Amino acid sequence: MGKFLTLLMADTKPLVSIIMPMKNAAPWLAPCIESIVNQQFTEWQLIVVNDHSSDHSFELASSFRDKRITVLQNAGLGIIDALQLAFSKSTADYITRMDADDLMPPNKLATLYELASKNENTVATGLVHYFGEEPISEGYLAYEKWLNNRATNEDHWQWIYRECVIASANWMTHRSNVSFDHAVYPEDYDLVFDWYENGLSVKATNSVTHLWREHQSRTSRNSVHYQQKAFFELKIKRFFHLDYNPNKALIILGNNQKVELTKKILSAFGVESSFIKENELSQIKAEIAKQILVGVWLSESQRHQLELILNQKQVELGTGFWYL
């Protein structure tokens, strides 16, 4: 760790660029930036892009007297434009993202850089932890547990269509793997699909590398870009282009709103599918040359039954069937 203790000189190229969109983040911004300034790893640059905040976020970010911090105004509108600008101004070979209301554990940059710099075709990540002034909802706690299971097992690509398998600000990778030029919302999930499509490997540490602040004003809670419909439109379109095999019949398992939305999106691509309800798993036994989208979160016993049926036919999660 000693090599990270030398302060970065103004004329030295940083090892890591941190790109951070910011909008009305004043209540949480100072602790966020302080958590970056206090990193064990010091060879970084932080590029903050103010996305038309109506509070004093820009002035607050600009008040930090650290030559490694640059604060810009977004010439466009929205997170994608802010990310494009921040990335265009970055100079380091390794890139990570930060959200202006979250916190970095002191070892985050050092830990992720050690993993990512071993192989340019790697995305480094770690565990996440939600925190907030109010109790964290069961849904967010379940997502935290699910994300951390992915990191522990390093099985991200098997679960790529279930949820965004890497938290938006909990990754580091070589800059050649990062582009927002053609990004669509939800942009964090879109970037993860790019990594999946390009065959990158994901390496995870078993330590917490991101502290996720939960509050009622979070963009993911309030923007249409991060609602269920937007996520399903993205992942079903990606499934059609990346994993759908037109030579195999497609089965969608479940009977709920997600299944109906999936059917509608696939129909726009001319994809025909059949449906099985979750209490009709036995029907799958006769289906060999099939691909299956599981559009409902089955009970533990049902998941075990489904996976037993499919594994007996050598149909594996992530190649022949996927959870949505």
Phi and psi restraints in degrees (value plus and minus 20) as a CYANA .aco file:
   2 GLY   PHI     -79.3   -39.3
   2 GLY   PSI     -53.3   -13.3
   3 LYS   PHI     -87.4   -47.4
   3 LYS   PSI     -34.6     5.4
   4 PHE   PHI    -112.4   -72.4
   4 PHE   PSI     -21.4    18.6
   5 LEU   PHI    -109.8   -69.8
   5 LEU   PSI     -29.2    10.8
   6 THR   PHI    -100.8   -60.8
   6 THR   PSI     107.0   147.0
   7 LEU   PHI     -84.8   -44.8
   7 LEU   PSI     121.4   161.4
   8 LEU   PHI     -91.7   -51.7
   8 LEU   PSI     106.0   146.0
   9 MET   PHI     -99.6   -59.6
   9 MET   PSI     134.2   174.2
  10 ALA   PHI     -79.9   -39.9
  10 ALA   PSI     -50.7   -10.7
  11 ASP   PHI    -118.6   -78.6
  11 ASP   PSI      -5.9    34.1
  12 THR   PHI    -123.1   -83.1
  12 THR   PSI     113.2   153.2
  13 LYS   PHI     -87.2   -47.2
  13 LYS   PSI     108.4   148.4
  14 PRO   PHI     -89.8   -49.8
  14 PRO   PSI     138.6   178.6
  15 LEU   PHI    -105.2   -65.2
  15 LEU   PSI     -49.4    -9.4
  16 VAL   PHI    -153.1  -113.1
  16 VAL   PSI     113.1   153.1
  17 SER   PHI    -125.3   -85.3
  17 SER   PSI     108.9   148.9
  18 ILE   PHI    -124.4   -84.4
  18 ILE   PSI      99.3   139.3
  19 ILE   PHI    -125.1   -85.1
  19 ILE   PSI     111.3   151.3
  20 MET   PHI    -161.2  -121.2
  20 MET   PSI      85.4   125.4
  21 PRO   PHI     -89.1   -49.1
  21 PRO   PSI     131.8   171.8
  22 MET   PHI    -167.1  -127.1
  22 MET   PSI     110.3   150.3
  23 LYS   PHI    -168.0  -128.0
  23 LYS   PSI      96.6   136.6
  24 ASN   PHI      30.7    70.7
  24 ASN   PSI      29.2    69.2
  25 ALA   PHI    -124.3   -84.3
  25 ALA   PSI      -8.6    31.4
  26 ALA   PHI     -71.2   -31.2
  26 ALA   PSI     -60.3   -20.3
  27 PRO   PHI     -82.4   -42.4
  27 PRO   PSI     -43.1    -3.1
  28 TRP   PHI    -141.6  -101.6
  28 TRP   PSI     -23.5    16.5
  29 LEU   PHI     -89.5   -49.5
  29 LEU   PSI     -64.1   -24.1
  30 ALA   PHI     -79.8   -39.8
  30 ALA   PSI     -69.1   -29.1
  31 PRO   PHI     -81.0   -41.0
  31 PRO   PSI     -54.8   -14.8
  32 CYS   PHI     -81.1   -41.1
  32 CYS   PSI     -73.5   -33.5
  33 ILE   PHI     -86.4   -46.4
  33 ILE   PSI     -57.2   -17.2
  34 GLU   PHI     -81.4   -41.4
  34 GLU   PSI     -55.3   -15.3
  35 SER   PHI     -87.7   -47.7
  35 SER   PSI     -44.6    -4.6
  36 ILE   PHI    -100.1   -60.1
  36 ILE   PSI     -66.4   -26.4
  37 VAL   PHI     -78.7   -38.7
  37 VAL   PSI     -52.1   -12.1
  38 ASN   PHI    -110.5   -70.5
  38 ASN   PSI      -7.1    32.9
  39 GLN   PHI     -84.8   -44.8
  39 GLN   PSI     123.6   163.6
  40 GLN   PHI     -80.8   -40.8
  40 GLN   PSI     -57.2   -17.2
  41 PHE   PHI    -102.9   -62.9
  41 PHE   PSI     104.3   144.3
  42 THR   PHI    -130.0   -90.0
  42 THR   PSI     -29.0    11.0
  43 GLU   PHI    -111.1   -71.1
  43 GLU   PSI      47.0    87.0
  44 TRP   PHI    -151.4  -111.4
  44 TRP   PSI     144.1   184.1
  45 GLN   PHI    -149.1  -109.1
  45 GLN   PSI     123.0   163.0
  46 LEU   PHI    -134.6   -94.6
  46 LEU   PSI     103.5   143.5
  47 ILE   PHI    -134.7   -94.7
  47 ILE   PSI      89.7   129.7
  48 VAL   PHI    -120.4   -80.4
  48 VAL   PSI     111.1   151.1
  49 VAL   PHI    -138.6   -98.6
  49 VAL   PSI      95.5   135.5
  50 ASN   PHI    -100.2   -60.2
  50 ASN   PSI      97.9   137.9
  51 ASP   PHI    -116.2   -76.2
  51 ASP   PSI      47.4    87.4
  52 HIS   PHI      37.6    77.6
  52 HIS   PSI      27.0    67.0
  53 SER   PHI     -83.8   -43.8
  53 SER   PSI     124.8   164.8
  54 SER   PHI    -119.9   -79.9
  54 SER   PSI     -21.5    18.5
  55 ASP   PHI    -123.6   -83.6
  55 ASP   PSI    -181.4  -141.4
  56 HIS   PHI    -118.3   -78.3
  56 HIS   PSI      10.3    50.3
  57 SER   PHI     -77.8   -37.8
  57 SER   PSI     -65.1   -25.1
  58 PHE   PHI     -81.0   -41.0
  58 PHE   PSI     -66.1   -26.1
  59 GLU   PHI     -85.0   -45.0
  59 GLU   PSI     -58.7   -18.7
  60 LEU   PHI     -86.6   -46.6
  60 LEU   PSI     -65.2   -25.2
  61 ALA   PHI     -83.6   -43.6
  61 ALA   PSI     -57.9   -17.9
  62 SER   PHI     -91.4   -51.4
  62 SER   PSI     -35.7     4.3
  63 SER   PHI     -97.4   -57.4
  63 SER   PSI     -32.4     7.6
  64 PHE   PHI     -96.8   -56.8
  64 PHE   PSI      97.7   137.7
  65 ARG   PHI    -110.4   -70.4
  65 ARG   PSI      52.7    92.7
  66 ASP   PHI    -155.5  -115.5
  66 ASP   PSI     102.2   142.2
  67 LYS   PHI     -84.2   -44.2
  67 LYS   PSI     -33.6     6.4
  68 ARG   PHI    -103.6   -63.6
  68 ARG   PSI     -26.4    13.6
  69 ILE   PHI    -127.3   -87.3
  69 ILE   PSI     106.8   146.8
  70 THR   PHI    -140.3  -100.3
  70 THR   PSI     112.5   152.5
  71 VAL   PHI    -139.1   -99.1
  71 VAL   PSI     104.5   144.5
  72 LEU   PHI    -143.2  -103.2
  72 LEU   PSI     140.4   180.4
  73 GLN   PHI    -117.7   -77.7
  73 GLN   PSI     116.4   156.4
  74 ASN   PHI     -92.1   -52.1
  74 ASN   PSI      98.7   138.7
  75 ALA   PHI     -94.8   -54.8
  75 ALA   PSI     -45.0    -5.0
  76 GLY   PHI    -116.9   -76.9
  76 GLY   PSI    -167.4  -127.4
  77 LEU   PHI    -165.2  -125.2
  77 LEU   PSI     105.1   145.1
  78 GLY   PHI      84.0   124.0
  78 GLY   PSI     150.4   190.4
  79 ILE   PHI     -84.6   -44.6
  79 ILE   PSI     -60.7   -20.7
  80 ILE   PHI     -82.4   -42.4
  80 ILE   PSI     -66.2   -26.2
  81 ASP   PHI     -80.9   -40.9
  81 ASP   PSI     -59.5   -19.5
  82 ALA   PHI     -84.7   -44.7
  82 ALA   PSI     -61.2   -21.2
  83 LEU   PHI     -86.4   -46.4
  83 LEU   PSI     -60.2   -20.2
  84 GLN   PHI     -79.6   -39.6
  84 GLN   PSI     -65.2   -25.2
  85 LEU   PHI     -85.3   -45.3
  85 LEU   PSI     -67.0   -27.0
  86 ALA   PHI     -80.5   -40.5
  86 ALA   PSI     -64.1   -24.1
  87 PHE   PHI     -85.5   -45.5
  87 PHE   PSI     -58.2   -18.2
  88 SER   PHI     -84.5   -44.5
  88 SER   PSI     -44.9    -4.9
  89 LYS   PHI    -115.4   -75.4
  89 LYS   PSI     -25.0    15.0
  90 SER   PHI     -96.6   -56.6
  90 SER   PSI     132.4   172.4
  91 THR   PHI    -146.5  -106.5
  91 THR   PSI     -32.9     7.1
  92 ALA   PHI     -97.4   -57.4
  92 ALA   PSI     140.0   180.0
  93 ASP   PHI     -97.2   -57.2
  93 ASP   PSI     -40.6    -0.6
  94 TYR   PHI    -140.1  -100.1
  94 TYR   PSI     118.4   158.4
  95 ILE   PHI    -141.5  -101.5
  95 ILE   PSI     121.0   161.0
  96 THR   PHI    -159.7  -119.7
  96 THR   PSI     141.1   181.1
  97 ARG   PHI    -134.1   -94.1
  97 ARG   PSI     130.1   170.1
  98 MET   PHI    -154.5  -114.5
  98 MET   PSI     126.5   166.5
  99 ASP   PHI    -122.8   -82.8
  99 ASP   PSI     120.7   160.7
 100 ALA   PHI     -92.3   -52.3
 100 ALA   PSI     -27.1    12.9
 101 ASP   PHI    -129.5   -89.5
 101 ASP   PSI     -15.6    24.4
 102 ASP   PHI    -125.2   -85.2
 102 ASP   PSI    -198.0  -158.0
 103 LEU   PHI    -151.9  -111.9
 103 LEU   PSI     128.4   168.4
 104 MET   PHI    -120.2   -80.2
 104 MET   PSI     108.2   148.2
 105 PRO   PHI     -80.0   -40.0
 105 PRO   PSI     131.3   171.3
 106 PRO   PHI     -76.2   -36.2
 106 PRO   PSI     -47.1    -7.1
 107 ASN   PHI    -119.0   -79.0
 107 ASN   PSI     -11.3    28.7
 108 LYS   PHI     -78.4   -38.4
 108 LYS   PSI     -76.8   -36.8
 109 LEU   PHI     -84.6   -44.6
 109 LEU   PSI     -61.1   -21.1
 110 ALA   PHI     -81.8   -41.8
 110 ALA   PSI     -63.9   -23.9
 111 THR   PHI     -86.8   -46.8
 111 THR   PSI     -67.8   -27.8
 112 LEU   PHI     -89.7   -49.7
 112 LEU   PSI     -56.3   -16.3
 113 TYR   PHI     -85.5   -45.5
 113 TYR   PSI     -59.9   -19.9
 114 GLU   PHI     -80.1   -40.1
 114 GLU   PSI     -59.2   -19.2
 115 LEU   PHI     -92.9   -52.9
 115 LEU   PSI     -69.0   -29.0
 116 ALA   PHI     -88.7   -48.7
 116 ALA   PSI     -56.4   -16.4
 117 SER   PHI     -95.0   -55.0
 117 SER   PSI     -27.5    12.5
 118 LYS   PHI     -94.8   -54.8
 118 LYS   PSI     -44.6    -4.6
 119 ASN   PHI    -176.2  -136.2
 119 ASN   PSI     101.5   141.5
 120 GLU   PHI     -84.4   -44.4
 120 GLU   PSI     -39.1     0.9
 121 ASN   PHI    -116.0   -76.0
 121 ASN   PSI       9.2    49.2
 122 THR   PHI    -139.7   -99.7
 122 THR   PSI     122.8   162.8
 123 VAL   PHI    -127.4   -87.4
 123 VAL   PSI     103.4   143.4
 124 ALA   PHI    -115.7   -75.7
 124 ALA   PSI     119.7   159.7
 125 THR   PHI    -169.7  -129.7
 125 THR   PSI    -196.4  -156.4
 126 GLY   PHI    -179.0  -139.0
 126 GLY   PSI    -180.1  -140.1
 127 LEU   PHI    -103.7   -63.7
 127 LEU   PSI     137.7   177.7
 128 VAL   PHI    -140.1  -100.1
 128 VAL   PSI     137.8   177.8
 129 HIS   PHI    -163.3  -123.3
 129 HIS   PSI     104.7   144.7
 130 TYR   PHI    -100.6   -60.6
 130 TYR   PSI     123.5   163.5
 131 PHE   PHI    -167.2  -127.2
 131 PHE   PSI     143.3   183.3
 132 GLY   PHI     157.0   197.0
 132 GLY   PSI     151.2   191.2
 133 GLU   PHI     -94.7   -54.7
 133 GLU   PSI     -46.6    -6.6
 134 GLU   PHI    -127.8   -87.8
 134 GLU   PSI     140.4   180.4
 135 PRO   PHI     -76.5   -36.5
 135 PRO   PSI     120.2   160.2
 136 ILE   PHI     -98.2   -58.2
 136 ILE   PSI     115.4   155.4
 137 SER   PHI     -86.2   -46.2
 137 SER   PSI     137.8   177.8
 138 GLU   PHI     -81.7   -41.7
 138 GLU   PSI     -54.4   -14.4
 139 GLY   PHI     -83.5   -43.5
 139 GLY   PSI     -64.8   -24.8
 140 TYR   PHI     -89.3   -49.3
 140 TYR   PSI     -56.9   -16.9
 141 LEU   PHI     -85.4   -45.4
 141 LEU   PSI     -56.4   -16.4
 142 ALA   PHI     -86.4   -46.4
 142 ALA   PSI     -59.1   -19.1
 143 TYR   PHI     -87.3   -47.3
 143 TYR   PSI     -60.6   -20.6
 144 GLU   PHI     -77.6   -37.6
 144 GLU   PSI     -67.6   -27.6
 145 LYS   PHI     -82.3   -42.3
 145 LYS   PSI     -61.6   -21.6
 146 TRP   PHI     -85.2   -45.2
 146 TRP   PSI     -65.3   -25.3
 147 LEU   PHI     -80.4   -40.4
 147 LEU   PSI     -63.3   -23.3
 148 ASN   PHI     -88.6   -48.6
 148 ASN   PSI     -50.8   -10.8
 149 ASN   PHI     -85.4   -45.4
 149 ASN   PSI     -58.7   -18.7
 150 ARG   PHI     -82.5   -42.5
 150 ARG   PSI     -63.5   -23.5
 151 ALA   PHI     -85.8   -45.8
 151 ALA   PSI     -61.6   -21.6
 152 THR   PHI     -83.4   -43.4
 152 THR   PSI     -61.6   -21.6
 153 ASN   PHI    -109.0   -69.0
 153 ASN   PSI     -33.7     6.3
 154 GLU   PHI      29.5    69.5
 154 GLU   PSI      28.1    68.1
 155 ASP   PHI    -137.8   -97.8
 155 ASP   PSI      14.2    54.2
 156 HIS   PHI     -74.4   -34.4
 156 HIS   PSI     -64.7   -24.7
 157 TRP   PHI     -91.8   -51.8
 157 TRP   PSI     -44.6    -4.6
 158 GLN   PHI     -85.4   -45.4
 158 GLN   PSI     -47.4    -7.4
 159 TRP   PHI    -129.9   -89.9
 159 TRP   PSI      -1.6    38.4
 160 ILE   PHI     -78.8   -38.8
 160 ILE   PSI     -49.9    -9.9
 161 TYR   PHI    -113.2   -73.2
 161 TYR   PSI     -24.7    15.3
 162 ARG   PHI     -95.8   -55.8
 162 ARG   PSI     -74.0   -34.0
 163 GLU   PHI    -173.0  -133.0
 163 GLU   PSI     153.8   193.8
 164 CYS   PHI     -86.7   -46.7
 164 CYS   PSI      97.4   137.4
 165 VAL   PHI    -104.7   -64.7
 165 VAL   PSI     -27.0    13.0
 166 ILE   PHI    -152.2  -112.2
 166 ILE   PSI     105.8   145.8
 167 ALA   PHI     -80.1   -40.1
 167 ALA   PSI     126.7   166.7
 168 SER   PHI     -76.6   -36.6
 168 SER   PSI     -51.4   -11.4
 169 ALA   PHI    -140.6  -100.6
 169 ALA   PSI      12.0    52.0
 170 ASN   PHI    -149.1  -109.1
 170 ASN   PSI      32.5    72.5
 171 TRP   PHI    -169.8  -129.8
 171 TRP   PSI     140.9   180.9
 172 MET   PHI    -167.9  -127.9
 172 MET   PSI     118.9   158.9
 173 THR   PHI    -176.3  -136.3
 173 THR   PSI     148.5   188.5
 174 HIS   PHI     -85.1   -45.1
 174 HIS   PSI     125.9   165.9
 175 ARG   PHI     -82.3   -42.3
 175 ARG   PSI     -42.4    -2.4
 176 SER   PHI     -86.5   -46.5
 176 SER   PSI     -35.5     4.5
 177 ASN   PHI    -115.7   -75.7
 177 ASN   PSI     -17.1    22.9
 178 VAL   PHI    -138.0   -98.0
 178 VAL   PSI     108.1   148.1
 179 SER   PHI    -174.9  -134.9
 179 SER   PSI     116.3   156.3
 180 PHE   PHI    -137.4   -97.4
 180 PHE   PSI      -7.1    32.9
 181 ASP   PHI     -82.5   -42.5
 181 ASP   PSI     -56.3   -16.3
 182 HIS   PHI    -139.0   -99.0
 182 HIS   PSI       5.7    45.7
 183 ALA   PHI     -88.4   -48.4
 183 ALA   PSI     128.9   168.9
 184 VAL   PHI    -147.7  -107.7
 184 VAL   PSI     140.0   180.0
 185 TYR   PHI    -101.0   -61.0
 185 TYR   PSI     128.0   168.0
 186 PRO   PHI     -91.3   -51.3
 186 PRO   PSI      99.9   139.9
 187 GLU   PHI     -87.9   -47.9
 187 GLU   PSI     -47.3    -7.3
 188 ASP   PHI     -89.3   -49.3
 188 ASP   PSI     -62.9   -22.9
 189 TYR   PHI     -87.7   -47.7
 189 TYR   PSI     -58.2   -18.2
 190 ASP   PHI     -80.2   -40.2
 190 ASP   PSI     -63.7   -23.7
 191 LEU   PHI     -85.5   -45.5
 191 LEU   PSI     -60.1   -20.1
 192 VAL   PHI     -82.5   -42.5
 192 VAL   PSI     -58.6   -18.6
 193 PHE   PHI     -83.4   -43.4
 193 PHE   PSI     -55.8   -15.8
 194 ASP   PHI     -79.7   -39.7
 194 ASP   PSI     -63.4   -23.4
 195 TRP   PHI     -84.9   -44.9
 195 TRP   PSI     -61.2   -21.2
 196 TYR   PHI     -81.6   -41.6
 196 TYR   PSI     -67.4   -27.4
 197 GLU   PHI     -82.2   -42.2
 197 GLU   PSI     -56.0   -16.0
 198 ASN   PHI    -107.1   -67.1
 198 ASN   PSI     -16.8    23.2
 199 GLY   PHI      54.5    94.5
 199 GLY   PSI       4.8    44.8
 200 LEU   PHI     -91.5   -51.5
 200 LEU   PSI     131.3   171.3
 201 SER   PHI    -114.6   -74.6
 201 SER   PSI     133.5   173.5
 202 VAL   PHI    -133.9   -93.9
 202 VAL   PSI     105.3   145.3
 203 LYS   PHI    -138.0   -98.0
 203 LYS   PSI     112.9   152.9
 204 ALA   PHI    -145.4  -105.4
 204 ALA   PSI     122.9   162.9
 205 THR   PHI    -110.4   -70.4
 205 THR   PSI     136.7   176.7
 206 ASN   PHI    -112.9   -72.9
 206 ASN   PSI      -4.5    35.5
 207 SER   PHI    -127.4   -87.4
 207 SER   PSI     137.8   177.8
 208 VAL   PHI     -92.5   -52.5
 208 VAL   PSI     103.5   143.5
 209 THR   PHI    -136.8   -96.8
 209 THR   PSI     -18.5    21.5
 210 HIS   PHI    -171.2  -131.2
 210 HIS   PSI     114.4   154.4
 211 LEU   PHI    -128.4   -88.4
 211 LEU   PSI      92.5   132.5
 212 TRP   PHI    -117.3   -77.3
 212 TRP   PSI      95.6   135.6
 213 ARG   PHI    -104.6   -64.6
 213 ARG   PSI     106.4   146.4
 214 GLU   PHI    -118.4   -78.4
 214 GLU   PSI     106.8   146.8
 215 HIS   PHI    -177.1  -137.1
 215 HIS   PSI     142.8   182.8
 216 GLN   PHI     -88.2   -48.2
 216 GLN   PSI     -39.3     0.7
 217 SER   PHI    -113.4   -73.4
 217 SER   PSI     -16.1    23.9
 218 ARG   PHI     -76.0   -36.0
 218 ARG   PSI     118.4   158.4
 219 THR   PHI     -76.9   -36.9
 219 THR   PSI     -60.5   -20.5
 220 SER   PHI     -84.0   -44.0
 220 SER   PSI     -41.4    -1.4
 221 ARG   PHI    -103.7   -63.7
 221 ARG   PSI     -47.8    -7.8
 222 ASN   PHI    -136.8   -96.8
 222 ASN   PSI     -32.6     7.4
 223 SER   PHI    -118.0   -78.0
 223 SER   PSI     119.3   159.3
 224 VAL   PHI     -82.5   -42.5
 224 VAL   PSI     -42.7    -2.7
 225 HIS   PHI     -85.3   -45.3
 225 HIS   PSI     -36.8     3.2
 226 TYR   PHI    -141.6  -101.6
 226 TYR   PSI       3.0    43.0
 227 GLN   PHI    -111.1   -71.1
 227 GLN   PSI     148.3   188.3
 228 GLN   PHI     -75.1   -35.1
 228 GLN   PSI     -61.5   -21.5
 229 LYS   PHI     -80.4   -40.4
 229 LYS   PSI     -62.1   -22.1
 230 ALA   PHI     -84.3   -44.3
 230 ALA   PSI     -61.3   -21.3
 231 PHE   PHI     -85.3   -45.3
 231 PHE   PSI     -62.5   -22.5
 232 PHE   PHI     -89.7   -49.7
 232 PHE   PSI     -58.4   -18.4
 233 GLU   PHI     -81.0   -41.0
 233 GLU   PSI     -60.3   -20.3
 234 LEU   PHI     -88.0   -48.0
 234 LEU   PSI     -71.1   -31.1
 235 LYS   PHI     -94.9   -54.9
 235 LYS   PSI     -51.4   -11.4
 236 ILE   PHI     -92.0   -52.0
 236 ILE   PSI     -57.3   -17.3
 237 LYS   PHI     -82.8   -42.8
 237 LYS   PSI     -61.6   -21.6
 238 ARG   PHI     -86.2   -46.2
 238 ARG   PSI     -59.7   -19.7
 239 PHE   PHI     -78.9   -38.9
 239 PHE   PSI     -64.1   -24.1
 240 PHE   PHI     -80.1   -40.1
 240 PHE   PSI     -60.5   -20.5
 241 HIS   PHI    -103.2   -63.2
 241 HIS   PSI     -47.2    -7.2
 242 LEU   PHI    -125.8   -85.8
 242 LEU   PSI     -55.8   -15.8
 243 ASP   PHI    -147.9  -107.9
 243 ASP   PSI     -37.9     2.1
 244 TYR   PHI     -85.2   -45.2
 244 TYR   PSI     110.1   150.1
 245 ASN   PHI    -129.2   -89.2
 245 ASN   PSI      89.3   129.3
 246 PRO   PHI     -85.7   -45.7
 246 PRO   PSI     -32.5     7.5
 247 ASN   PHI    -108.6   -68.6
 247 ASN   PSI     -21.7    18.3
 248 LYS   PHI    -142.2  -102.2
 248 LYS   PSI     121.1   161.1
 249 ALA   PHI     -87.6   -47.6
 249 ALA   PSI     126.5   166.5
 250 LEU   PHI    -128.0   -88.0
 250 LEU   PSI     107.9   147.9
 251 ILE   PHI    -131.0   -91.0
 251 ILE   PSI     116.1   156.1
 252 ILE   PHI    -134.5   -94.5
 252 ILE   PSI     101.4   141.4
 253 LEU   PHI    -116.5   -76.5
 253 LEU   PSI     103.9   143.9
 254 GLY   PHI     112.8   152.8
 254 GLY   PSI     148.5   188.5
 255 ASN   PHI    -168.2  -128.2
 255 ASN   PSI      56.9    96.9
 256 ASN   PHI    -173.4  -133.4
 256 ASN   PSI    -194.7  -154.7
 257 GLN   PHI     -82.3   -42.3
 257 GLN   PSI     -57.3   -17.3
 258 LYS   PHI     -83.3   -43.3
 258 LYS   PSI     -59.4   -19.4
 259 VAL   PHI     -86.1   -46.1
 259 VAL   PSI     -63.2   -23.2
 260 GLU   PHI     -83.3   -43.3
 260 GLU   PSI     -59.9   -19.9
 261 LEU   PHI     -86.1   -46.1
 261 LEU   PSI     -61.5   -21.5
 262 THR   PHI     -80.8   -40.8
 262 THR   PSI     -65.8   -25.8
 263 LYS   PHI     -79.6   -39.6
 263 LYS   PSI     -63.2   -23.2
 264 LYS   PHI     -84.4   -44.4
 264 LYS   PSI     -62.9   -22.9
 265 ILE   PHI     -88.1   -48.1
 265 ILE   PSI     -63.5   -23.5
 266 LEU   PHI     -86.0   -46.0
 266 LEU   PSI     -55.5   -15.5
 267 SER   PHI     -80.8   -40.8
 267 SER   PSI     -52.6   -12.6
 268 ALA   PHI     -84.5   -44.5
 268 ALA   PSI     -42.5    -2.5
 269 PHE   PHI    -115.2   -75.2
 269 PHE   PSI     -16.7    23.3
 270 GLY   PHI      56.8    96.8
 270 GLY   PSI       2.7    42.7
 271 VAL   PHI    -112.4   -72.4
 271 VAL   PSI     103.8   143.8
 272 GLU   PHI    -113.1   -73.1
 272 GLU   PSI     125.0   165.0
 273 SER   PHI    -166.7  -126.7
 273 SER   PSI     136.7   176.7
 274 SER   PHI    -131.3   -91.3
 274 SER   PSI     143.3   183.3
 275 PHE   PHI    -146.0  -106.0
 275 PHE   PSI     121.7   161.7
 276 ILE   PHI    -149.9  -109.9
 276 ILE   PSI     112.8   152.8
 277 LYS   PHI     -99.2   -59.2
 277 LYS   PSI     138.4   178.4
 278 GLU   PHI     -85.3   -45.3
 278 GLU   PSI     -38.7     1.3
 279 ASN   PHI    -112.4   -72.4
 279 ASN   PSI      -7.3    32.7
 280 GLU   PHI    -142.8  -102.8
 280 GLU   PSI      14.3    54.3
 281 LEU   PHI     -80.2   -40.2
 281 LEU   PSI     -49.0    -9.0
 282 SER   PHI     -81.1   -41.1
 282 SER   PSI     -43.3    -3.3
 283 GLN   PHI     -85.5   -45.5
 283 GLN   PSI     -41.5    -1.5
 284 ILE   PHI     -92.7   -52.7
 284 ILE   PSI     -40.9    -0.9
 285 LYS   PHI     -77.6   -37.6
 285 LYS   PSI     -52.8   -12.8
 286 ALA   PHI    -107.4   -67.4
 286 ALA   PSI     -23.5    16.5
 287 GLU   PHI    -117.6   -77.6
 287 GLU   PSI      91.9   131.9
 288 ILE   PHI    -124.2   -84.2
 288 ILE   PSI     -77.5   -37.5
 289 ALA   PHI    -108.6   -68.6
 289 ALA   PSI      41.2    81.2
 290 LYS   PHI    -145.0  -105.0
 290 LYS   PSI     145.7   185.7
 291 GLN   PHI    -148.2  -108.2
 291 GLN   PSI     122.1   162.1
 292 ILE   PHI    -149.0  -109.0
 292 ILE   PSI     108.5   148.5
 293 LEU   PHI    -124.1   -84.1
 293 LEU   PSI     103.3   143.3
 294 VAL   PHI    -115.8   -75.8
 294 VAL   PSI      81.0   121.0
 295 GLY   PHI    -112.3   -72.3
 295 GLY   PSI      -5.4    34.6
 296 VAL   PHI    -161.0  -121.0
 296 VAL   PSI     124.3   164.3
 297 TRP   PHI    -104.8   -64.8
 297 TRP   PSI      84.0   124.0
 298 LEU   PHI     -90.7   -50.7
 298 LEU   PSI     138.3   178.3
 299 SER   PHI     -84.9   -44.9
 299 SER   PSI     143.1   183.1
 300 GLU   PHI     -77.9   -37.9
 300 GLU   PSI     -61.2   -21.2
 301 SER   PHI     -87.5   -47.5
 301 SER   PSI     -58.1   -18.1
 302 GLN   PHI     -88.4   -48.4
 302 GLN   PSI     -59.7   -19.7
 303 ARG   PHI     -81.7   -41.7
 303 ARG   PSI     -62.5   -22.5
 304 HIS   PHI     -81.7   -41.7
 304 HIS   PSI     -63.3   -23.3
 305 GLN   PHI     -83.5   -43.5
 305 GLN   PSI     -66.5   -26.5
 306 LEU   PHI     -80.7   -40.7
 306 LEU   PSI     -68.3   -28.3
 307 GLU   PHI     -87.5   -47.5
 307 GLU   PSI     -52.4   -12.4
 308 LEU   PHI     -85.2   -45.2
 308 LEU   PSI     -64.8   -24.8
 309 ILE   PHI     -79.9   -39.9
 309 ILE   PSI     -67.5   -27.5
 310 LEU   PHI     -94.0   -54.0
 310 LEU   PSI     -57.8   -17.8
 311 ASN   PHI     -85.3   -45.3
 311 ASN   PSI     -52.7   -12.7
 312 GLN   PHI     -83.4   -43.4
 312 GLN   PSI     -45.8    -5.8
 313 LYS   PHI    -117.5   -77.5
 313 LYS   PSI      -9.9    30.1
 314 GLN   PHI      38.7    78.7
 314 GLN   PSI      16.9    56.9
 315 VAL   PHI    -121.5   -81.5
 315 VAL   PSI      96.7   136.7
 316 GLU   PHI    -127.9   -87.9
 316 GLU   PSI     131.2   171.2
 317 LEU   PHI     -79.6   -39.6
 317 LEU   PSI     108.8   148.8
 318 GLY   PHI      75.0   115.0
 318 GLY   PSI     -28.7    11.3
 319 THR   PHI    -148.1  -108.1
 319 THR   PSI     -56.0   -16.0
 320 GLY   PHI    -140.7  -100.7
 320 GLY   PSI     -41.4    -1.4
 321 PHE   PHI    -166.0  -126.0
 321 PHE   PSI     131.5   171.5
 322 TRP   PHI    -161.5  -121.5
 322 TRP   PSI     122.6   162.6
 323 TYR   PHI    -107.3   -67.3
 323 TYR   PSI     115.9   155.9
